[in-house]
Amino acid sequence: MKPLNGLHGSQGTPIAESLLKTLGPEAVGALVSLGADVVMLIDKTAIISQVYFSNPELAEYGLAKSVGKRLQDCVTIESVPKIDSLLASDNTRDPVRGYQVNHKCGSKPDLPVVYSAYSSKDLPYSIVVGRELRQQFQDQQRLVQAQMELEADYRELQEAETRYRTAFKVAAAAYVMMDGEKRTVLDANASAMALLSPNGGPVAGKPLRDLFHKQDRDRLGDAIGEARHSPNAVHVDNLRSARGESVSATIRSYRENGVTNLVLALWPATEEQETRRQRTEPVAAAASVDLADLPEAAVQTDTDGIVMAANDLFLDLVHAPSLNQVIGRNLAIWFASSAIDIRVLYTRIQDEQCIRGFSSTLTDNLSGERSVSLSVRFSRETGTVHFLLVPQAAPSERLTIPSPGVPDQAEGFSSLVGKVPLKDLMRESLDVIEKICIEAALDQTNNNRAYAAEILGLSRQSLYIKLRRYGLEDYRPGS
């Protein structure tokens, strides 16, 4: 295929050079700046003759004041050798690329720029073209910060695991963690191994029933089955271990990765004081409604918000190990960041009896937050409140906030009060105002987005992000 206009390879270079000869320095700088962030014309003594930059924000870094100075004097000390190499290279044939330097900017952070240079024997100046890297550096800093935070969280998790594992291993009381499905030992501390193991060795991975006398295995199995489905601890006395010792046990269920496992507290049956202490655990109120078959997280409370019953999906949602850890607690503790919303909800439900799609933020036992949609029903006969909680990954639709100035603005806001949390109303109202301001700026500047960003006090990048957010990418004044 024949090259277009006869320009190909080395043939294009003399033509380009002859073209540059016909242009003045200012025309060359302005032309090159159309595709670059910074353009400098450097004379043979490394003095900056002209500076061009397309982004007005770069004026804050004092680039315009560098005219008449050596480029080496305008960069940080570690960047000076790079500038020397950039300007000293024989770049008459191929441009020198990829020298990353930092400009000194006084009280502001350094301005990172990647420079390339081109010169010719017939040209009185070297053309130095730069691409600023502020956004890239900010992204790198955010990435490093995120990595540091992840590493800190991981260290805290490891330290917490070490503390709890140490406490578990050295505890004087005997504890056994058991797989609720396979009924095998997941872990046991030293006290449990000394009490159960025939030779005092490890018991992890062994069936729990093998650690007890044959005549007591069925009784132990029945107690385990009961504990898996009971909100309260199950007590078993006078079990004989494989070593022939008589022990008592308290069995509690807890949830781990969606599976119900069990923890057994064991002690010699002769220790009556420990037996009395284990029996003093309060008994949870029986649930008046079966929530197990519901397809979403569900919880039942009284009119004061005290939890009376909950299903497994709710335990998973709040990361509660077992049902007895939520029974008797106030539902508001899982809505600490929006406790006012919950109080409003309880006030409304006694009048309306049924509310759907109430948005709020749930805080689980691990301090994680997620948006949930609440549907609530109040039963006057039993005096109980039933909640259905549906996790929301993101708001499915934005609120319809009346625009300022419309006749029914006050009525529109009034209809949303009580149905939508106040913080959501405030946030959405601010979004509406921000959208109106952006549209007004575009109208005033006849859709000149660079000028609109300037009068709004935004960077162009921030303005483009907000245009996409509000669906104004194709906005035209008067449309």
C-alpha positions in Angstrom: 0.0 0.0 0.0 1.3 3.4 -0.9 1.9 5.9 2.0 -0.6 8.7 2.2 0.8 12.0 0.8 4.1 10.3 0.3 5.0 10.6 4.0 6.4 7.5 5.5 9.3 6.7 7.9 12.2 9.1 7.5 10.6 10.9 4.6 8.2 12.7 7.0 11.0 14.1 9.2 12.4 16.7 6.7 9.0 17.8 5.7 8.0 18.3 9.4 11.2 20.2 10.1 10.6 22.5 7.1 7.1 23.1 8.4 8.4 24.0 11.8 10.8 26.4 10.2 7.9 28.4 8.8 6.3 28.8 12.2 7.3 31.1 15.0 8.1 29.9 18.5 4.7 30.9 19.9 2.9 29.2 17.1 4.9 26.0 17.6 4.2 26.0 21.4 0.5 26.7 20.9 0.3 23.9 18.3 2.0 21.3 20.4 0.0 22.3 23.5 -3.2 21.1 21.8 -2.2 17.5 22.6 -0.1 18.0 25.8 -0.5 19.3 29.3 2.7 21.4 29.4 4.9 22.6 26.4 8.2 24.4 26.9 10.6 25.9 24.4 14.1 25.6 25.7 17.0 27.4 24.1 20.6 26.0 23.7 21.6 27.2 27.2 18.7 25.3 28.9 16.8 28.6 29.5 13.0 28.4 29.3 11.9 30.8 26.6 8.1 30.0 26.4 5.7 27.9 28.5 2.3 26.8 27.4 -0.2 24.8 29.4 -3.8 24.0 28.6 -5.2 23.4 32.1 -5.7 26.6 34.1 -5.1 24.7 37.4 -1.5 24.3 36.5 -1.0 28.1 36.8 -1.2 27.6 40.6 2.1 25.7 40.4 4.0 28.7 39.1 4.9 27.4 35.7 4.4 30.8 34.1 7.1 32.2 36.4 9.6 29.8 35.1 10.2 31.7 31.9 13.8 33.1 31.8 15.0 30.4 34.2 17.0 27.2 33.6 14.7 24.2 33.6 17.0 22.5 36.1 16.3 25.3 38.6 12.6 24.7 38.4 12.6 21.1 39.4 13.5 19.2 42.6 17.1 18.3 43.2 16.7 14.6 42.4 15.1 15.6 39.1 18.1 17.7 37.9 20.1 14.8 36.4 17.0 13.7 34.4 16.7 17.2 32.9 20.4 17.1 32.0 20.0 13.8 30.2 16.8 15.0 28.5 18.4 18.1 27.0 21.9 16.7 26.4 20.7 13.6 24.4 21.2 13.5 20.7 17.5 13.6 19.9 17.6 15.0 16.4 16.2 11.8 14.9 14.0 10.3 17.6 12.4 12.2 20.5 13.6 11.4 24.0 10.7 10.0 26.0 9.8 9.1 29.6 11.7 11.4 31.9 9.6 11.8 35.0 10.4 14.9 37.1 8.9 16.9 39.9 8.4 20.7 39.8 9.0 22.7 43.0 5.8 24.5 43.9 6.5 26.1 47.3 3.8 25.3 49.8 1.9 23.1 47.4 2.8 19.5 46.7 5.3 18.9 43.9 3.9 18.7 40.4 4.9 15.4 38.8 5.4 15.6 35.0 6.7 13.1 32.4 8.7 15.0 29.8 9.7 14.2 26.2 11.9 16.3 24.1 12.7 17.0 20.4 15.4 19.2 18.9 16.9 19.8 15.5 20.1 21.5 14.3 18.0 24.0 12.4 15.6 24.8 15.3 16.7 27.4 17.8 14.8 25.7 20.5 14.3 22.2 22.0 10.6 21.4 22.2 9.9 19.8 25.6 6.4 18.3 25.9 5.0 17.1 29.3 2.1 15.1 30.6 1.2 15.9 34.2 0.6 12.9 36.5 -1.3 14.4 39.5 -4.3 12.1 39.0 -2.1 9.1 38.6 -0.1 9.9 41.7 -3.3 10.5 43.7 -4.6 7.1 42.6 -1.3 5.5 43.6 -1.5 7.2 47.0 -5.0 6.0 47.5 -4.0 2.5 46.5 -1.0 2.6 48.9 -3.3 3.9 51.6 -5.8 1.2 51.0 -3.1 -1.5 51.1 -1.8 0.0 54.4 -5.3 -0.1 55.9 -5.8 -3.6 54.7 -2.5 -4.7 56.2 -3.4 -2.9 59.5 -6.8 -4.6 59.6 -5.2 -8.0 58.8 -2.7 -7.4 61.6 -5.5 -6.5 64.0 -7.4 -9.6 63.0 -4.3 -11.8 63.5 -3.7 -10.2 66.9 -7.3 -10.7 67.9 -7.2 -14.3 66.7 -4.0 -14.9 68.7 -5.5 -13.3 71.9 -8.7 -15.4 71.7 -6.8 -18.6 70.8 -4.4 -18.0 73.7 -7.3 -17.4 76.1 -9.1 -20.5 74.7 -6.0 -22.7 75.1 -5.0 -21.6 78.6 -8.6 -21.4 80.1 -9.0 -23.6 83.2 -12.5 -24.6 82.1 -12.7 -27.3 79.4 -14.1 -26.3 76.1 -14.7 -28.3 72.9 -15.8 -26.8 69.6 -17.8 -29.3 67.6 -19.0 -29.5 63.9 -22.8 -29.4 64.1 -23.2 -31.5 60.9 -20.5 -34.2 61.2 -20.4 -34.1 65.0 -16.7 -34.2 65.0 -14.3 -32.1 67.2 -13.1 -29.0 65.6 -10.9 -27.8 68.4 -10.4 -28.4 72.1 -8.3 -26.7 74.7 -5.8 -28.3 77.0 -8.3 -28.7 79.9 -10.7 -30.6 77.6 -8.0 -32.9 76.3 -6.9 -33.7 79.8 -10.5 -34.4 80.7 -11.6 -36.4 77.7 -8.6 -37.9 75.8 -7.7 -41.4 77.0 -4.0 -40.6 76.6 -4.2 -36.8 77.0 -3.4 -36.2 73.3 -5.1 -34.2 70.6 -8.8 -34.9 69.9 -9.4 -32.6 66.9 -11.1 -34.4 64.0 -12.4 -37.3 66.1 -16.1 -38.1 66.5 -17.3 -36.6 69.8 -19.2 -39.7 70.8 -15.9 -41.7 70.8 -14.7 -39.6 73.7 -17.6 -40.8 75.9 -18.6 -44.1 77.4 -20.8 -46.3 75.1 -23.8 -46.2 77.5 -23.9 -42.4 77.5 -23.4 -41.8 73.7 -27.2 -41.8 72.9 -28.0 -39.4 75.7 -25.2 -37.1 74.5 -26.5 -37.3 70.9 -30.0 -36.4 72.0 -28.7 -33.4 73.9 -26.6 -32.2 70.9 -29.7 -32.5 68.6 -31.7 -30.4 71.0 -29.0 -27.8 71.4 -28.8 -27.3 67.6 -32.4 -26.1 67.6 -32.7 -24.5 71.0 -32.1 -20.8 71.7 -30.9 -21.8 75.2 -28.0 -23.9 76.5 -28.7 -27.6 77.1 -27.3 -29.2 80.2 -26.3 -32.8 80.6 -25.1 -34.3 83.9 -23.2 -37.5 84.8 -21.7 -38.3 81.5 -18.8 -40.8 81.7 -15.8 -39.9 79.5 -13.7 -42.6 77.7 -11.3 -42.2 80.6 -14.1 -43.3 83.0 -14.5 -39.9 84.7 -17.9 -38.5 85.4 -18.4 -35.0 83.8 -21.2 -32.5 83.3 -21.7 -30.5 80.1 -23.4 -27.4 78.9 -24.0 -27.3 75.1 -24.6 -24.1 73.2 -25.1 -23.6 69.4 -23.4 -20.8 67.4 -23.3 -19.9 63.7 -20.2 -20.1 61.6 -20.2 -19.5 57.8 -24.0 -20.2 57.7 -23.6 -23.5 59.6 -24.8 -24.2 63.1 -21.9 -25.6 65.2 -21.7 -26.2 68.9 -19.5 -25.4 71.9 -19.4 -27.7 74.9 -18.3 -26.5 78.3 -17.2 -29.5 80.5 -16.4 -29.9 84.2 -16.1 -32.8 86.7 -19.6 -33.7 87.9 -18.3 -33.4 91.5 -17.9 -29.6 91.2 -21.3 -28.5 92.4 -20.4 -24.8 92.4 -19.6 -24.9 88.7 -22.9 -26.8 88.1 -24.9 -24.2 89.9 -23.2 -21.4 87.9 -23.9 -23.0 84.5 -27.6 -23.5 85.5 -28.1 -19.8 86.3 -28.3 -18.8 82.6 -31.6 -17.0 81.9 -34.1 -18.8 79.7 -35.2 -16.9 76.6 -38.9 -16.3 75.9 -40.5 -18.7 73.5 -41.2 -17.4 70.1 -44.9 -16.9 69.4 -44.4 -17.0 65.6 -42.4 -19.4 63.5 -40.1 -17.4 61.3 -37.9 -20.2 60.0 -39.7 -20.6 56.7 -39.6 -17.0 55.7 -37.3 -16.3 52.6 -35.7 -13.2 54.1 -34.2 -12.1 57.4 -37.1 -11.8 59.9 -37.3 -10.8 63.6 -40.2 -10.4 66.1 -40.1 -7.7 68.8 -42.5 -6.3 71.4 -43.6 -2.6 71.1 -40.5 -1.5 73.0 -38.2 -3.1 70.4 -37.1 -6.1 72.5 -36.3 -9.1 70.3 -38.6 -12.1 71.0 -37.7 -14.3 68.0 -35.5 -14.3 64.9 -34.7 -16.7 62.1 -31.4 -17.9 60.9 -31.2 -15.4 58.0 -31.4 -12.6 60.6 -28.5 -14.2 62.6 -26.5 -14.3 59.4 -27.3 -10.7 58.6 -26.1 -9.4 61.9 -23.4 -12.0 62.4 -24.8 -13.3 65.6 -23.4 -16.7 66.6 -26.6 -18.0 68.2 -30.2 -17.1 68.8 -29.7 -16.5 72.5 -27.3 -13.7 71.7 -30.2 -11.7 70.1 -33.1 -12.7 72.2 -33.8 -10.0 74.8 -31.8 -7.3 73.1 -33.3 -4.1 71.7 -33.5 -4.1 67.9 -32.2 -0.5 67.9 -28.7 -1.6 68.7 -28.4 -2.9 65.1 -29.6 0.5 63.8 -27.3 2.7 65.9 -26.5 5.0 63.1 -30.3 5.5 62.4 -31.8 5.0 65.8 -34.2 8.0 65.2 -35.5 6.2 62.1 -36.4 3.1 64.2 -38.2 5.2 66.9 -40.2 6.9 64.1 -41.0 3.5 62.6 -42.3 2.2 65.9 -44.4 5.3 66.4 -45.9 5.0 62.9 -46.5 1.2 63.0 -48.9 1.4 65.9 -51.1 3.7 63.9 -50.8 2.2 60.4 -50.2 -1.4 61.5 -48.3 -2.2 58.2 -45.4 -0.4 56.6 -43.4 -1.5 53.5 -40.1 -0.3 52.0 -38.8 1.7 54.9 -35.1 2.4 54.2 -32.5 2.3 56.9 -28.9 1.3 57.7 -28.1 -1.9 59.7 -24.9 -2.2 61.7 -24.0 -5.8 62.3 -22.0 -7.2 65.3 -18.7 -6.7 63.4 -19.5 -3.0 62.9 -20.2 -3.4 59.2 -23.0 -1.3 57.7 -25.4 -2.1 54.9 -28.6 -0.6 53.6 -31.7 -2.6 54.3 -35.4 -2.2 53.3 -37.8 -2.9 56.2 -41.3 -4.2 55.9 -43.1 -4.2 59.3 -46.5 -5.5 60.6 -48.0 -4.8 64.0 -50.3 -7.3 65.7 -52.7 -5.7 68.1 -53.8 -9.1 69.4 -50.4 -10.2 70.6 -48.8 -6.8 70.9 -45.8 -7.9 68.8 -44.1 -6.3 65.8 -42.8 -8.4 62.9 -39.9 -7.2 60.8 -38.8 -8.4 57.3 -35.3 -7.1 56.4 -34.2 -7.2 52.8 -30.5 -6.2 52.2 -30.1 -3.5 49.5 -26.7 -3.5 47.6 -27.5 0.0 46.3 -30.6 2.2 46.1 -32.7 0.9 43.3 -34.2 4.2 42.5 -33.7 7.8 43.5 -36.2 9.6 45.6 -38.6 11.9 43.7 -37.8 15.3 45.4 -40.0 18.2 44.2 -38.0 20.9 42.4 -37.6 24.3 44.1 -40.3 26.8 43.1 -43.0 24.4 42.1 -46.4 25.1 43.7 -46.7 21.7 45.5 -43.1 21.7 46.8 -44.1 21.9 50.5 -46.8 19.2 50.1 -44.3 17.0 48.3 -41.8 17.2 51.1 -44.5 16.7 53.7 -45.6 13.5 52.0 -42.1 12.1 52.3 -41.6 12.9 56.0 -41.9 9.7 58.0 -41.7 7.5 55.0 -38.0 8.4 54.2 -35.3 9.0 56.8 -34.4 12.7 57.2 -30.8 12.2 56.2 -31.9 10.7 52.9 -34.3 13.7 52.3 -31.4 16.1 53.0 -29.0 14.3 50.7 -31.4 14.0 47.8 -32.4 17.6 48.2 -28.7 18.7 48.0 -28.4 16.6 44.8 -31.3 18.3 43.2 -29.8 21.8 44.1 -26.4 20.7 42.7 -28.0 19.5 39.4 -29.9 22.8 39.1 -26.7 24.8 39.6 -24.8 22.8 37.0 -27.6 23.3 34.5 -27.6 27.0 35.2 -23.8 27.2 34.7 -24.1 25.4 31.4 -26.9 27.7 30.3 -24.9 30.8 31.2 -21.7 29.6 29.4 -23.6 28.3 26.4 -22.4 24.8 27.2 -18.8 25.8 27.5 -17.9 23.1 30.0 -14.4 24.4 30.9 -15.8 27.8 31.7 -18.8 26.2 33.5 -16.4 24.3 35.7 -14.4 27.4 36.5 -17.5 29.5 37.6 -18.7 26.5 39.7 -15.3 26.2 41.4 -14.8 22.7 40.1 -12.1 20.9 38.1 -13.2 19.8 34.7 -12.8 16.2 35.7 -15.1 16.7 38.7 -17.7 18.4 36.5 -17.6 15.5 34.0 -18.2 13.1 36.9 -21.2 15.1 38.1 -22.6 15.3 34.5 -22.5 11.5 34.3 -24.0 11.2 37.7 -27.0 13.4 36.9 -27.3 12.2 33.3 -26.3 15.6 31.8 -23.6 14.4 29.4 -25.8 15.4 26.4 -27.3 18.5 28.0 -27.9 21.4 25.7 -29.0 24.9 26.8 -32.7 25.4 26.3 -33.4 21.7 25.9 
